[in-house]
Amino acid sequence: MGRQWLHAKRAIVNLKKGQVVGKLVKEITVAAKLGGGDVTANARLFAAVEKAKKASVTRDVIERAIAKGAGTGGEKVNLDHVAFEGYAPHKVPVIVECMTDNTQRTAPEIRVLFKKGVLGTAGSNKFLFDHTGIVEAHTAAAGADLEAAGIEAGANDFAPLTHAENDDIPEGASGARFLCDRTAVHAVATWLKANGWNVITAEIGYVAKQFPELTDAQRAEVGEFLQELEDHDDVQRVWAAVK
């Protein structure tokens, strides 16, 4: 029985790893499609490639994903962007961004995942979020002046970011989330990279304007709901009004 459990556990771990790699490869493809295949000129692509390297995605796989997205390879990418709006349990606003090659498959599957929440219509809750540029980064310099870095980089706002909040940030490093104009994402990321920061996220996304008060038990329930959404193969980003 123990041996069967061990095999089952390994299968789950391998499945999770495969899902993560699949999402990273799709993110590279999407980033290249949206901003071109030049890593030095596409901040989102640069961040996606760095994450893929940390996850031990091979160079060949990364290069094929870039070529596919940029349209320079033999394969053509056929992915549509679809956003779903709704509420997690306890009335927590959620926006789910998907990249799919089959919206008729994805839409009903997302609808099923929302069975513990409420799936709204287009435009039903986007007004509860700011649509903005987001750059997350960290530096080894202890006690780094985040405000000064944000001002120099051209960001509009910043907030400290720890390893507990984003496990791509090493423990003990100075991490931050910089918010900027949607047109300034590349400029902010480029300045940070040039000044000793490691950029882990550079994208346009949604930041909640307000956050509902939740108990620990409610937060755990919302977390489980959001994780089920994250685990779907077509889901690229889940934005939620929860801290």
N, C-alpha and C positions, 0 to 999 in steps of 0.2 A: 504493500500500500504506500509505504514511504517513497519507494522508487517511482511509482506512478505520480505521486505528488511532485516529486523533484522534476520529472519530465514536463508535467503540466506547468510548473513555475517557470522553467526554462522557455517553454513555448510562449508564455505570456510575455516574458522579458524580451524575447526575440521579436514578437509581434509589435510590441511597443517601440522597439528600436527601429523596426522597419517602417512604422508609421511616422516616426520622427524624421527619418532620412527622406521618406517620400515627401513630407511637407517641406523640408529644406530644399529639396530639388525643385519642387513646384514654385517655391518662393523665389529661387534664382531665376527660373524661367519667366515668371511674372515680372520680376524686377527688370530683367533684360528686355522684355517686351515693352514695358512702360517707359524705360529710360535709356535703352540702348545697351550694347554689350561691352562698353568700355568701363572697366571697374573703377578706373581713376576719375571718371566723370559722372558716375552714377552711384550716389551715396547709399541708396537702398541695396543695390547690387553688391557693393563692397561689404556692407554689413551681413548680407545673406551668405556671401562666399566665406567670410570669416567664421560664421556660425557652422557652416557645413564642414569646414576644415577641422574645427574643434570636435565635431561629431564623427571624424574619420571618414568623411565622404571622399572618395578618390578623386584625383585631379581630372581623370578622363570623364567621370560622371558630371563633375562641375562644368567642364568645358562644353560637353554636349548640351547641358541644360542652358548654358549661356547662348550657344549657337542656335538652339531651337527657339529660344525666346526672341533673340535678335533677328531671326529670319535668315541667318547666314549659313545654316546647315541644310541638310537634305530634308529634315522634318519641318513641318509647319505647325506652329502652336495654334490650337483651336480652343481657347479658354474664354469663358464669359464671366464678367464680374457681376455677382448678384448679392445684394444686401438684404438682410431680414431684420426687422425691428420688432421688439416685443418686451416682455417682462419676465424676469426670473421669479422664483418664489419670493414672497414678501415685497412685491411691487418694485423690484430692482430693475431699472431700465437697462436694456441690452441691445446692442447692435452686433449682428453677426455678418462678417464679410466672407463670401465664398468665391472660389475660382473653380469653375466646373466646365466640363465638356458636354454636359447633359443636364440642363436646367429642369427637364421634366422628371429626372431621377432625383436630383438634389432637393427640390422644393418639398415634395412629400416626406422625404426622410428628415429634413429639418423640422417640418411640422410635427412629426412624431416625437422628436427630441424636446419639443416645447410643451409636451403634454402636462408637465408639472408646473408650467408657467403659462404665459399668455402670448400668443403670436399675433402681432398687430399688422396693420397695413403699411404700405410705403408712406413715409412722412409722419407716422404716428408718434414717434418719440425722438427724432433726430434733433428737435429744437431743445432737448434737454442736454445736449452735448455741444462742445465747441469742436468744429472741424478744423484741425490745425496741424502744423508740422511738429513732429516729435523726434527728438534725437536723444538717445540714451547712451551714456559713455562712462568710463571710469579711468582713473589715473592712480598710479602707485604713490603719488605724493600725498603723504598724510596731512590732513587738515587743509586740503586745497581750497582756495578761495573760489567757491562755486559762483558767487555773484559776479566777481570780476571776470571769470571765464565766460559766463553767459553774456555779459555786456560786450566783451571783446569779440565773441563769436557772432554776435548779432541776434541773440535770442531775445524773446520778449519776457520770458519768465523761466524760473528753474525751481527744482525741488530736489533735496537729497534723495539718493536711492541706495539701498543697502543690499547685501547678499541675500538677506531673508526675503526681500521684495522682488529680486531678480537674481536667480542663481548664476547668471552669466557674469555677475560682478564678483570678483574674488573677495573672500573675507579679509577685512582690514583695508581694502582699497577705498578711495574716495569716489563714490558714484553719484551721478546726477541725471535727472531727466530735464532736458531743455525744451521749452515750447517756443515755436517761432512761426512766422508767416509760412504758409504752404509753399510759397515760391522760394523760401530761404533755406530749405532743408539741406540742400547740397552745400551751400556756403557755410552754414553752421558746422556741419559734419567735417568739412574740409579744414576749417580753422582748428577745430578740436584735434583732428589727426595730426596737424602740423605742429601742435603745441603740447604733445606728450599724452594725449588722451587716446584710449582705445574705444572706438565707436562700435556699439553692439546692436543698435537699432537706429535707423534713419528712414522715416516714412511719414506719410500723411495719415492721420488717424482721428479718433474721436476721444475727447476727454470730457468726462461728466462735469456738469456745472455744480451739481449738488449730490450729496450721498445720503441715502436713507440710514437712519439709526438702526443697527442690528445687534441682537444679542450674539454671543459666541455660537450658540446652537443654530441660530438662523443663518449666521455667516457660513457655518460649515455646510448647511443645506444648500445655500446659494453656490458655494464652491463646488459641490458635487454636480450640481446642474450645469455650471459653466464648464466643468471638466468633460462632461459628456458631449457638450457641443464641440469643445476643442479636439476631442478624439475623432470626430468625423473627418474622413479623408479630404473632403472638399472645403472644409473650413480653414481659412487662412488667418483670420483675426476675430477675436471676441472682445468687444468693448463693453464694459459694464460699470455701473455707478456703485462700485463697492471698493472699499479700502482693504 
